[in-house]
Amino acid sequence: MLENIFVFRGNSACGKSSTAKELKKSLGNSTLLISQDEVRKRMLDEKDKPNNKSISLIETMINWADQNVDFV
């Protein structure tokens, strides 16, 4: 199982995405950046509610990453 998973949590506009992008740049090409906002809002147009579709898609992406990249 993938051991190098970084999760950033915090208030809106506190720098989570910027920090994640900088970390990805630092770690290199074998890094998958998964943005909940990208998946939930832009890819699926889902509301932020319990059990929305983005949860299972993000889980699927993490499982794919386990076989294909070093960091998520």
C-alpha positions in Angstrom: 0.0 0.0 0.0 1.1 3.5 -0.8 2.8 5.0 2.3 3.6 8.5 1.0 0.2 10.2 1.1 0.1 13.9 2.2 -3.3 15.3 3.2 -3.7 19.1 3.6 -6.7 20.3 5.6 -7.7 23.8 6.7 -9.8 26.8 6.2 -10.7 28.2 2.8 -7.9 30.3 1.2 -5.3 29.3 3.8 -2.7 28.1 1.2 -3.5 24.3 1.0 -3.4 24.2 -2.8 -0.4 26.4 -3.1 1.5 24.3 -0.6 0.5 21.1 -2.4 1.6 22.4 -5.8 5.0 23.4 -4.4 5.4 20.0 -2.8 4.6 18.3 -6.1 7.1 20.5 -7.8 9.7 19.5 -5.2 9.0 15.8 -5.3 9.0 15.5 -9.1 7.1 13.6 -11.7 6.2 10.5 -9.7 3.6 12.5 -7.7 -0.1 12.7 -8.2 -1.9 15.8 -6.9 -5.5 15.2 -6.2 -7.6 18.3 -5.4 -10.9 17.6 -3.9 -12.2 20.8 -5.3 -11.2 19.8 -8.8 -12.8 16.3 -8.5 -15.9 17.4 -6.7 -16.7 20.8 -8.2 -15.2 20.8 -11.7 -15.1 17.1 -12.7 -18.4 16.0 -11.2 -20.3 19.2 -10.4 -21.2 17.7 -7.0 -22.4 19.5 -3.9 -20.3 19.2 -0.7 -22.5 16.7 1.1 -22.0 13.3 2.8 -21.5 10.4 0.5 -21.1 12.5 -2.7 -19.6 10.8 -5.8 -16.2 12.5 -5.5 -15.3 10.4 -2.4 -15.3 7.1 -4.4 -13.5 8.7 -7.3 -10.8 10.0 -5.1 -10.4 6.6 -3.5 -10.1 5.1 -7.0 -7.5 7.6 -7.9 -5.5 6.8 -4.7 -5.7 3.1 -5.5 -4.4 3.8 -9.0 -1.6 5.9 -7.6 -0.5 3.1 -5.3 0.5 1.1 -8.4 1.9 4.0 -10.5 3.5 6.8 -8.5 5.6 7.4 -5.4 3.6 10.2 -3.7 0.0 11.4 -3.5 
